[in-house]
Amino acid sequence: MDEREFLAERFEAHRGRLRAVAYRMLGSVADAEDAVQEAWLRLARVDAAEVANLGGWLTTVVGRVCLDVLKHRRAVREEPLETHVPDPIVAEDPAEEAVLADSVGLALLVVLETLTPAERLAFVLHDMFGVPFEEIAPIVRRTPANATQLASRARRRVRGAARPDGDLPAQREVVDAFMAASRAGDFEALLAVLDPAVVLRVDFGPSGPSKLVRGAEDVAGQALLYARGAAGARHVVINGAAGIVPMVGGKARAVFSPTVRAGRIIEINILADPDRLANLNLPPLA
């Protein structure tokens, strides 16, 4: 094995963690892969023998790349932030759930989108991956004390993120009840499975106006309209939780990701952007 092959092997041992960091930072599968690839290109340009802690070095590089991406997004963002739905990780079976989506729900990613780039980096690296603030500080160009404050502010925001119950079969029962009520046009049955303060977020991307709807009655009204356009649906696992992919003509029309707690849906995130759906590499849903 030559030196480059050995370096590639060492890098691959860290790829899963790096991809997980980048996905949580960026909420985009493609951008996460690009950030990891950039880390590899930078590693190939340095003397790896002088890198004492390869995992820490690579995490720092990925963190800086992601920080730059987030800053650029904020500078050019056109769509309303409150209706943006991050890329979901979709599997047909819990055992197939991608490692990079482990323990991070789509609703949590939505909240992470509202943080500043520095807050998001401090929170993700420290609270999700245990990186010390002394290592985070140089990335965000702050002191360790400032980095600690960034993570603390982010933590307060994240506490409000909708978190699902851990029982996947129980989640699926609620989702099935919602879908059945939608198809039947049963408004009262819809209200029975929706939390009074439920939030619906639909991201159509450039293809149409996105929506943010609050409250059980308004969300139920939208659900009745939504059900008419879906000829079929497939059960899936979305970022570890029960979800649905409505199908039309054998193609995914959207990714429907509800958050179920205590037997009711407290948040629904729907990605309906055709371009992003086409790039998600959804599993075959025949």
C-alpha positions, 0 to 999 in steps of 0.5 A: 500500500502506497502513502496515498492509499494509506492516507485514503484509508485513514480518511475513510475511517473518519468519513461517517463522522464527518458526514454526520457533522456536515449534515447537521451543520448544513441540512443538505445531503449534497452539501454535506458530501461536498464538505467532506470531499473538500476536507479530503482535498485539503488533507491531500495537500498537507503533510499528514504525518504532521497532523497529530490528531487526524480526526480533530483536524478533519472535523475542524476543516469540515466545520470551517467549510460548513461555516463558510457555506452557511454564511454564503447562504445567509447572504444570498437567501431569497426564500423565507427561512420559516418555510425552508425544510432541510433535506430528509434522510428517507429509508423504507425500513428502520434498519436501513436508516443512514448513519448520518441521520442517526438521532437527528430529527427533521424538526430539530434541523428546522430549528438549527436553520434559525441559528446564526452560523456561529451558533449552529457550529458551536452547538453542533460540534460541542453538544452533538459531537463533544468537541471542546470549546477550546477547539471550536473557538478558533473556527468561529474566531472567538474566545472559548468563553464566547464559543460557550455563549454561542452554544448556550444561546443555541441550546435555548432555541433548540429546547423548543424543537419538536421531538417525537416519541421513540415508539416507531410503531405508535408513531405510524399508527397516528400517521395512518390515522391522519392519512385515513382521515385526510382521504375520507375528508373527515375533518373531526378525525383530523382534529383528533390526531392533531395537536391544537398548536400543530405547525405545518411547513410546506417547502415547494422551492422555486416551483410554487409558494411555500406555506407555514400554517399554525393551529389544528383547524387550519392544518386540517383544512390544508390536509384535506386539500393535500390528500386530493393530490396524492394517488398513493403513498408509501410508509418510510422512515424519515430521519428516524421517525415514521413518515410518508412519501406520496406517490403519483405516477410511480414518482415521489410527489413529496416527503411528508415528515410528521412529528408525533408526541403523546399520540398527536401530531405536533409538527408536519414538515413537507418537502415538495420541491421537485428539483430537490426531490429528484436529487435525494436518491430516494429508495425504490418505492415500488 
